[in-house]
Amino acid sequence: GAAATRAAAAAAAPRPLVNKRKRCEEVPRDAEGRPRMPVHLSPSQYVCALGRVVHDRPGFHSANYIWPAGYEAVRLFFSAKDPSRRVAWTCEIADTGGEAPEFRLTPADDPENVLRGPTATAVWSEVLRRVAAKRTSEKSMGNISGPEYFGYANPTILRLIQELPGADQCSRYKFQDLVVNV
C-alpha cells in the first residue's frame, strides 16, 4: 500500500554523500567566537595562529588550500642536526610582498637555520633529505605531505581557515563540506 510506496520512493531518492564529507572537531572559542589558540591536532602537532587571508593575490590560494599570511604551527619531527632526536619545527606561511607566500621551517635546535621555499612540501622534503643524509639506517623515510605536516590539510584547520575574513573572496578556492563531529 501507501507505506510500501513511500519506502520505495525514499529508497530511490538521492541520499547525501556523508562519506564524501570531511569530519572535523569543534574547537573552544573566545567571547567573540574566535578559535582559542593553540589548536592541538595530535600529541606531536598544534596550530598557534591561523593568520590572515590574502585574497587579492592568487598565489596565496589554490583550488584545494588557502595559505593565510601569518599562519603558524609546530610539528615534532626528527632533528636535521641529530636524527636520533625529535625536535619542534615551527612552520610559518609568510607574506614577503610577492605574488605567493613563502613557506618557512625553523628547527628548535638550530633556529638560525631557517628553511624557506615556495611550497610546504618543498621545505618539508628538504628536512627529509637532510635527516636521511645523516641517518645510519638503510630504511627509507618515504615521502612527506607538506600540507599535512604544516597542519592546514587537517579538516578542523581547513574549516577554521574557511571561516577567516576574505576566504570567500579567494576566486579559485573550492570550499569543502566539513562536518563537525558531535
N, C-alpha and C positions, 0 to 999 in steps of 0.2 A: 504494500500500500504506500501511503504517503511517507512513512518513516524510511522505507527502503529507497524511495525516490530521492529523499533528502540525503541519505547516506551515500548514494551513488553520485549525486551532484557534488557533495563535499569531497569525495574521493577524487573526482575528476578536476576539481578546482586547483589552480596552481598554488602551491604552498611556498611560503617564503623560504629562501635557501639559508637557513640559520647556520648551517655548517660553512657557508661561504663568508660569514661574518667573522671578524676577529674579536676575540674576547679580551677585555681589559679590566683592570681593577679600579675601584673608586679610590681617590686619594683625599687625605684630610685637606680642608680648605680654611682660609682665614675668614674674617668677618666680611671682607669684600668679595669673597668667592674665589680668590686666587689660590692655586695649589700651594700647600706648605712644603717648602724645600728643606732638606733633600728628599727626593722620592727614591726609595730603595727598590731596586729591581731584582736583586739577588744578594746573597751574602758577599759577593765579590764585585758588585756594581751598583752605583747610585748616581742620580742626576742632581746637580747642585743648582743649576739655573737653566731656564728654558730659553732665555734670550728674547730678541725681538725680530719679528718678520720683516724682511727686506723685500717688499713686493714689487718695487719699481725697477729691479734688476733681475732679469730672467735667470741668470746663473745661480741665484740663491734658492731655486727650487727646480724640481723635475716633475714628471707625471706621478712619481711614487713618493717623493720626500720634499719637505720644506726644511731648509737649513738656516735656522734663525741665528743672526749675529749675536754673540754673547752666550750661546749655548755652552754649558759646561757640565761634564760628567767625570766620574772617577771609576776606573776599572782596575782590579788587581790582575796582574799578569807577570810572567817571568821577567826578571831584570835583564836588560841587554848587556850590563856590565858583569853580572854574575847570575847565569841562568839557573843556578840551583836555588835561587831565592825568588820569591814573588814580591813585587813592589806595586805601589799605587801609581797608575798612569793617569794624569789629568788630560782629558780630551776636551778640546775647545774648537768652536767654529768662530772664526774672526772675520770681521769686515775690514779689509785693508784699503778700501776705497775703489777697488776694481770691480769688474763685472761679475765676479764669482767669489765665494768665500775661500778663506784659507783654513785648512784643517790642521790642527796642531796637537801634538802629543808631548807631554812633559813627564819624564820619569822622576819619581820622588827621590831616587838615589843618585840622580845626575841632572838636577834642574837646569843647569846651563846648557844642556844638550837637548834643545827643543827640536823635534822632528816636524817639518812643515811640508804640506803637499796639497794638490788640487782636489783630492777626494779622501774620504775616511778610509777607504780600502787601501789607497796608496800609502798612507802613513802607517797603518797597521801592518801592511805587507812588509814594509821596511823594518819594523820592530821584529817581525817573524824572521826575516832574513838575518838580522844581527844576532838574535838569540840562537838560531840554528847554527850559525857560523862558530859560536863559542861552545855549543853543546858537544859532549863527547859521545853521546848515544847516537846510534845509527838510525834510530826511529825518526821517521818523518813527522813534521808537525802539521802537515796538511795546509789548507787554506783558511783564510780569515774573512769574515764578512765585516767590513768597516762599519756599515750602518748598525749591525748588532753590537759590535764592540764599543761603538760610541754611545749606544743606547737609544738612538732615535728611531730604530726599526721596531722597538718594543711597542705593542699595541697601546699600552697605557700612556706612554710618552707621545706616540703618534696622535692620540686623541687630545692630549693637552696642547700640543703644537697646533693642531687644527682649530683649537679654541682661541688662539692668540689673535689680537687685533691685526688686521691686514691679511690673515691667512686666506680669506675668501677672495682676495684680490690677486692671488698667485694664479695667473692665467692657465698655465699648463698642468697644475697640480690637480689630480683626481681625488676628491675627498673619499675617504674609506668609511665603510659602515662598521663602526666599532661599538660593541655591545658591552655594557658594564656588567660584570658578574654580580649576582645578588645572592 
